[in-house]
Amino acid sequence: MSKQELFHELLDFPHALPELRSMAEEFARNSIGQFPDLACQHPMPPGIWEEAGESSLLGIGIPVENGGQGGGYADIAAAGAEISFASACPGLALSVLLHHLTASFVIGSLGTKEQRLKLLPRLATGKLTASMAISEPGTGANPKGLRTKAEKTENGWILSGHKTFITNASLAGIFIVMAVTGEKDGKKAFSAFLVPAESTGLSVMDLGPLPFFRPAPHGEIRLDEIELPYTALLGEEGKALDMLAKTFRGIEDALMAGAVAGGLAALLYRCCRDLKEGHVNLDEKHMAMGLIQARIAGLSAMAARAAQSQPPSPVANRLNLAIRNMAAEILRELRNTTEGCSLQTDTLLLFKDMEKSGSIAGNVAAIRQAQMGKILLG
């Protein structure tokens, strides 16, 4: 067993198909082989996304009848773990996972039969990429602050607004846009729409090289009175907040937990390497590193269980909070254990990505945690 295989063994996803995990690992190793500094790249290097499609990686969670591999959430989570570990690049895993979420969950479960038949085969091969457009400048994804509107006309809908921090924006051929379509009792009603990137009145802007999660591209779009047919509506009118936005967050947390587990295992490997090369007293590090290893293995098991529970489920929601808390503790321990040691550039970059992953949607997680506690005490 090689040294790296020892760390790879921490990633245990018993419900995932081995051949799909191997597919993800091979893609990641090929990507990092071509671009050793992939975690520093912006924009995403040419050919990476095409290779993901050609290797069938982008079709893991799409049904076989729609041109995919027929895998489930457990397979997607395990693929994220493999990509994050083999490439030490959580940003690459993020791009792939967001593609799977839009394809498998959003279009696969909310789309009409006609929408699925039209879009899923192209999504499975990477010839089409879909991106979620919910957040807006100054308000994020807070429903109260969202202002993008869709007005019904005789021929369909007219969309106007501004969306930002869209993962894979520059890769997208179609955007899933959440917009206000009404109001009742002082509360906004939201609907989701399929908006082709070539739509007249749509402009796409890249947000530039962010200091984390490279090479995943992030951008924003402006919608200037875009005309859409009635068939562009995705799911039920007025139900997008509950059926799409809230549900999407729970699934995203569960599946990203796989990438977090893979990233932490890769980070542990690099920290151990740097400690050995730094000529520090390793005897003082044995207890801490042994515990961190056990915690990563436990986090991986929770990630596998959360994905296998078909999120968003009560099981996944509880485990998502536990995973977030444990990941933060692991990162603190790794920082403490490597204090005073000269860390290599790839270690520092991976530290930054992993610490950033814990802050995403932190306010939503805090609200959910308080709600769970209120139920227990109520």
C-alpha positions as CSV (number, residue, x, y, z in Angstrom):
1,M,0.0,0.0,0.0
2,S,1.4,3.4,-1.0
3,K,1.4,6.3,1.4
4,Q,-1.4,8.1,-0.4
5,E,-3.6,5.0,-0.4
6,L,-3.4,5.0,3.4
7,F,-5.2,8.4,3.4
8,H,-7.6,7.4,0.6
9,E,-8.9,4.5,2.8
10,L,-10.4,7.2,5.0
11,L,-13.1,7.7,2.3
12,D,-15.7,5.0,2.8
13,F,-18.8,5.2,0.6
14,P,-20.2,1.7,0.8
15,H,-23.4,2.4,-1.2
16,A,-21.5,4.0,-4.2
17,L,-20.7,1.9,-7.3
18,P,-16.9,1.3,-7.5
19,E,-16.8,1.9,-11.2
20,L,-18.3,5.4,-10.9
21,R,-15.8,6.2,-8.1
22,S,-13.0,5.0,-10.3
23,M,-14.3,7.2,-13.2
24,A,-14.2,10.3,-11.0
25,E,-10.7,9.5,-9.6
26,E,-9.3,8.9,-13.1
27,F,-10.7,12.2,-14.3
28,A,-9.2,14.1,-11.4
29,R,-5.8,12.5,-11.8
30,N,-5.8,13.3,-15.5
31,S,-6.8,16.9,-14.8
32,I,-4.1,17.5,-12.2
33,G,-1.6,15.7,-14.5
34,Q,-2.3,18.2,-17.2
35,F,-2.5,21.2,-14.9
36,P,-0.5,20.7,-11.7
37,D,-1.5,24.2,-10.5
38,L,-5.2,23.6,-11.2
39,A,-6.2,25.1,-7.8
40,C,-4.7,28.4,-8.9
41,Q,-6.2,28.5,-12.4
42,H,-8.7,31.0,-13.7
43,P,-10.5,30.6,-15.9
44,M,-10.9,26.8,-16.0
45,P,-8.3,25.5,-18.4
46,P,-9.6,24.6,-21.9
47,G,-10.4,20.9,-22.3
48,I,-11.1,20.1,-18.6
49,W,-14.9,20.4,-18.9
50,E,-14.9,18.6,-22.3
51,E,-13.0,15.7,-20.8
52,A,-15.5,15.5,-18.0
53,G,-18.3,15.1,-20.5
54,E,-16.4,12.7,-22.7
55,S,-15.5,10.5,-19.8
56,S,-19.2,10.2,-18.8
57,L,-18.4,11.8,-15.5
58,L,-21.1,14.5,-16.0
59,G,-23.7,11.8,-16.5
60,I,-23.2,9.9,-13.2
61,G,-26.6,10.9,-11.7
62,I,-28.6,11.0,-14.9
63,P,-30.9,8.0,-15.7
64,V,-29.6,5.5,-18.3
65,E,-32.7,6.1,-20.5
66,N,-31.6,9.7,-20.7
67,G,-28.0,8.9,-21.7
68,G,-26.5,8.9,-18.2
69,Q,-24.9,6.3,-15.9
70,G,-28.0,5.8,-13.7
71,G,-26.2,6.5,-10.4
72,G,-27.8,8.1,-7.3
73,Y,-26.9,10.7,-4.7
74,A,-24.5,8.3,-3.0
75,D,-22.5,7.9,-6.2
76,I,-22.4,11.7,-6.8
77,A,-21.2,12.3,-3.2
78,A,-18.5,9.6,-3.6
79,A,-17.4,11.2,-6.9
80,G,-17.0,14.5,-5.2
81,A,-14.8,12.9,-2.6
82,E,-12.7,11.2,-5.2
83,I,-12.2,14.4,-7.2
84,S,-11.4,16.5,-4.2
85,F,-8.9,13.9,-2.9
86,A,-7.1,13.0,-6.1
87,S,-6.8,16.6,-7.4
88,A,-6.6,18.4,-4.0
89,C,-8.8,20.9,-5.7
90,P,-12.3,21.2,-4.1
91,G,-13.1,23.9,-6.7
92,L,-13.0,21.3,-9.4
93,A,-15.3,19.0,-7.4
94,L,-17.7,22.0,-6.8
95,S,-18.1,22.6,-10.5
96,V,-18.9,18.9,-11.2
97,L,-21.3,18.6,-8.2
98,L,-23.2,21.7,-9.1
99,H,-23.7,20.3,-12.6
100,H,-25.0,17.1,-11.1
101,L,-27.4,19.0,-8.8
102,T,-29.0,21.0,-11.6
103,A,-29.2,17.9,-13.9
104,S,-30.2,15.2,-11.4
105,F,-32.3,17.1,-8.9
106,V,-33.6,20.3,-10.6
107,I,-34.3,19.2,-14.1
108,G,-34.5,15.4,-13.4
109,S,-37.2,15.8,-10.7
110,L,-38.9,19.1,-11.4
111,G,-38.8,19.1,-15.2
112,T,-41.7,18.0,-17.4
113,K,-41.2,14.8,-19.6
114,E,-40.5,17.0,-22.6
115,Q,-37.9,19.1,-20.7
116,R,-36.1,16.0,-19.4
117,L,-36.0,14.4,-22.9
118,K,-34.7,17.6,-24.4
119,L,-32.1,18.5,-21.8
120,L,-30.8,15.5,-19.8
121,P,-29.0,13.7,-22.7
122,R,-27.1,16.8,-23.5
123,L,-26.3,17.4,-19.8
124,A,-25.1,13.8,-19.5
125,T,-22.4,14.4,-22.2
126,G,-21.4,17.9,-21.1
127,K,-22.6,19.3,-24.4
128,L,-24.9,21.4,-22.2
129,T,-24.3,22.8,-18.7
130,A,-27.0,24.3,-16.5
131,S,-26.4,26.8,-13.7
132,M,-28.5,27.8,-10.7
133,A,-29.3,31.6,-10.5
134,I,-30.9,32.5,-7.2
135,S,-28.6,34.9,-5.3
136,E,-28.7,38.6,-6.0
137,P,-26.4,41.5,-5.2
138,G,-26.7,42.9,-1.7
139,T,-29.1,40.2,-0.5
140,G,-27.6,36.8,-1.4
141,A,-30.3,34.1,-1.5
142,N,-32.5,35.8,1.2
143,P,-36.1,35.5,-0.3
144,K,-37.2,38.8,1.2
145,G,-34.6,40.7,-0.7
146,L,-34.9,39.0,-4.1
147,R,-36.2,41.4,-6.8
148,T,-35.9,39.6,-10.1
149,K,-39.4,39.4,-11.6
150,A,-41.3,37.4,-14.2
151,E,-44.5,38.8,-15.6
152,K,-47.0,36.7,-17.4
153,T,-48.0,37.8,-20.9
154,E,-50.3,36.5,-23.7
155,N,-47.3,34.6,-25.2
156,G,-45.4,33.5,-22.1
157,W,-43.2,35.4,-19.6
158,I,-41.0,38.4,-19.5
159,L,-38.0,38.3,-17.0
160,S,-36.0,41.2,-15.7
161,G,-33.4,41.3,-12.9
162,H,-29.9,40.7,-11.8
163,K,-28.4,37.4,-10.4
164,T,-24.9,37.0,-9.0
165,F,-22.4,34.4,-7.6
166,I,-23.5,31.8,-10.1
167,T,-21.3,28.7,-10.1
168,N,-20.3,27.6,-13.7
169,A,-21.9,30.8,-15.2
170,S,-19.3,31.0,-18.0
171,L,-19.8,27.3,-18.8
172,A,-23.6,27.4,-18.8
173,G,-25.8,27.0,-21.9
174,I,-28.9,27.3,-19.8
175,F,-29.7,29.1,-16.5
176,I,-32.3,28.1,-13.9
177,V,-33.5,31.5,-12.7
178,M,-35.8,32.0,-9.7
179,A,-38.0,35.0,-10.0
180,V,-40.9,36.7,-8.2
181,T,-44.2,35.9,-9.9
182,G,-46.7,37.2,-7.4
183,E,-47.4,38.1,-3.8
184,K,-50.0,36.9,-1.3
185,D,-50.5,38.1,2.3
186,G,-47.3,40.2,2.1
187,K,-45.2,37.2,1.0
188,K,-43.5,36.8,-2.4
189,A,-44.3,33.8,-4.6
190,F,-41.4,32.5,-6.7
191,S,-41.2,30.5,-9.8
192,A,-38.3,28.9,-11.7
193,F,-37.5,29.3,-15.4
194,L,-35.2,27.7,-17.9
195,V,-33.4,30.6,-19.6
196,P,-31.1,29.7,-22.5
197,A,-27.7,31.5,-22.5
198,E,-28.3,32.9,-26.0
199,S,-31.6,34.6,-25.0
200,T,-32.0,38.1,-26.3
201,G,-31.5,40.5,-23.3
202,L,-29.3,38.1,-21.3
203,S,-25.7,39.2,-20.5
204,V,-23.2,37.0,-18.7
205,M,-20.3,38.5,-16.7
206,D,-17.4,36.6,-15.1
207,L,-16.6,37.6,-11.5
208,G,-12.9,37.1,-12.1
209,P,-10.4,35.0,-10.2
210,L,-11.8,34.5,-6.7
211,P,-9.3,33.7,-3.9
212,F,-10.9,30.3,-3.3
213,F,-12.5,27.3,-5.1
214,R,-10.5,27.7,-8.3
215,P,-10.9,26.7,-11.1
216,A,-14.7,26.7,-10.6
217,P,-15.9,29.8,-12.5
218,H,-18.4,32.2,-10.9
219,G,-20.3,34.9,-12.6
220,E,-23.4,37.0,-12.7
221,I,-26.2,37.6,-15.3
222,R,-28.4,40.5,-16.1
223,L,-31.9,39.9,-17.5
224,D,-33.3,42.8,-19.6
225,E,-36.9,42.0,-20.4
226,I,-36.2,38.5,-21.7
227,E,-39.2,36.9,-23.5
228,L,-39.8,33.3,-22.7
229,P,-42.5,30.8,-23.8
230,Y,-44.8,29.2,-21.2
231,T,-42.8,26.0,-21.6
232,A,-39.8,27.7,-19.9
233,L,-41.5,27.4,-16.5
234,L,-39.8,24.7,-14.4
235,G,-42.0,23.0,-11.8
236,E,-45.2,24.5,-10.4
237,E,-45.8,28.2,-10.7
238,G,-45.3,30.0,-7.4
239,K,-43.8,27.0,-5.6
240,A,-40.1,27.5,-6.4
241,L,-39.0,28.6,-2.9
242,D,-40.1,25.4,-1.2
243,M,-39.7,22.9,-4.1
244,L,-36.5,24.3,-5.5
245,A,-34.5,26.7,-3.3
246,K,-34.9,25.2,0.2
247,T,-34.7,21.7,-1.1
248,F,-31.7,22.4,-3.3
249,R,-29.7,23.7,-0.2
250,G,-30.3,20.5,1.8
251,I,-29.2,18.3,-1.1
252,E,-26.2,20.5,-1.9
253,D,-25.0,20.3,1.7
254,A,-25.3,16.5,1.8
255,L,-23.5,16.0,-1.5
256,M,-20.8,18.6,-0.9
257,A,-20.0,16.7,2.3
258,G,-18.3,14.1,0.1
259,A,-16.0,16.7,-1.4
260,V,-15.3,18.0,2.1
261,A,-14.3,14.5,3.3
262,G,-12.0,14.1,0.2
263,G,-10.5,17.5,0.7
264,L,-9.8,16.9,4.4
265,A,-8.1,13.6,3.6
266,A,-6.0,15.3,1.0
267,L,-5.1,18.1,3.4
268,L,-4.1,15.6,6.1
269,Y,-1.8,13.9,3.6
270,R,-0.1,17.2,2.8
271,C,0.2,18.3,6.4
272,C,1.9,15.0,7.3
273,R,4.2,15.4,4.4
274,D,5.1,19.0,5.4
275,L,5.7,18.0,9.0
276,K,8.1,15.2,8.0
277,E,10.0,17.5,5.7
278,G,10.0,20.3,8.3
279,H,12.2,18.3,10.7
280,V,9.9,18.9,13.6
281,N,9.5,16.5,16.6
282,L,7.1,14.0,15.1
283,D,6.6,12.1,18.4
284,E,4.7,15.1,19.7
285,K,2.3,14.9,16.8
286,H,1.2,11.3,16.9
287,M,-1.8,11.6,19.2
288,A,-3.2,14.6,17.4
289,M,-2.8,13.1,13.9
290,G,-4.3,9.8,15.0
291,L,-7.4,11.6,16.3
292,I,-7.7,13.8,13.1
293,Q,-7.5,10.6,11.0
294,A,-10.3,9.0,13.0
295,R,-12.4,12.2,12.7
296,I,-12.1,12.4,8.9
297,A,-13.1,8.7,8.7
298,G,-16.1,9.5,10.8
299,L,-17.0,12.5,8.8
300,S,-16.7,10.4,5.6
301,A,-19.1,7.8,7.1
302,M,-21.6,10.6,7.9
303,A,-21.3,12.0,4.4
304,A,-22.0,8.6,2.9
305,R,-25.1,8.2,5.2
306,A,-26.4,11.6,4.4
307,A,-26.2,11.0,0.7
308,Q,-27.7,7.5,1.0
309,S,-30.7,8.9,3.0
310,Q,-32.0,10.6,-0.2
311,P,-31.6,14.2,1.0
312,P,-33.2,16.5,1.9
313,S,-34.2,14.1,4.7
314,P,-34.3,14.6,8.5
315,V,-31.3,12.3,8.7
316,A,-29.3,14.3,6.1
317,N,-30.2,17.6,7.8
318,R,-28.9,16.5,11.2
319,L,-25.8,14.9,9.7
320,N,-25.1,18.1,7.6
321,L,-24.9,20.1,10.8
322,A,-22.6,17.5,12.5
323,I,-20.4,17.4,9.4
324,R,-20.1,21.1,9.3
325,N,-19.1,21.2,13.0
326,M,-16.7,18.3,12.8
327,A,-15.0,19.7,9.7
328,A,-14.4,23.0,11.5
329,E,-12.9,21.1,14.5
330,I,-10.6,19.1,12.2
331,L,-9.3,22.2,10.5
332,R,-8.6,23.9,13.9
333,E,-6.7,20.8,15.0
334,L,-4.7,20.7,11.8
335,R,-3.8,24.4,12.1
336,N,-2.7,23.8,15.7
337,T,-0.7,20.7,14.9
338,T,1.2,22.4,12.0
339,E,1.8,25.7,13.8
340,G,5.4,26.7,13.4
341,C,5.9,24.3,10.5
342,S,6.6,25.7,7.0
343,L,3.7,24.6,4.8
344,Q,4.0,24.2,1.1
345,T,1.9,26.2,-1.3
346,D,-0.5,23.4,-2.2
347,T,-1.2,22.8,1.5
348,L,-1.9,26.5,2.1
349,L,-4.3,26.7,-0.9
350,L,-6.1,23.6,0.3
351,F,-6.4,25.0,3.8
352,K,-8.0,28.2,2.3
353,D,-10.5,26.2,0.2
354,M,-11.5,23.9,3.1
355,E,-12.0,26.8,5.5
356,K,-14.1,28.7,3.0
357,S,-16.3,25.6,2.5
358,G,-17.4,25.8,6.1
359,S,-18.6,29.4,5.8
360,I,-20.9,28.9,2.8
361,A,-24.5,29.2,3.9
362,G,-23.4,29.4,7.5
363,N,-26.4,31.6,8.3
364,V,-28.8,29.1,6.9
365,A,-27.1,26.3,8.9
366,A,-27.4,28.4,12.1
367,I,-31.1,29.0,11.5
368,R,-31.7,25.3,10.9
369,Q,-29.7,24.3,14.0
370,A,-31.8,26.7,16.1
371,Q,-35.0,25.3,14.7
372,M,-34.0,21.8,15.5
373,G,-33.1,22.8,19.1
374,K,-36.5,24.6,19.4
375,I,-38.3,21.4,18.4
376,L,-36.4,19.4,21.0
377,L,-37.2,21.9,23.8
378,G,-40.7,22.7,22.6
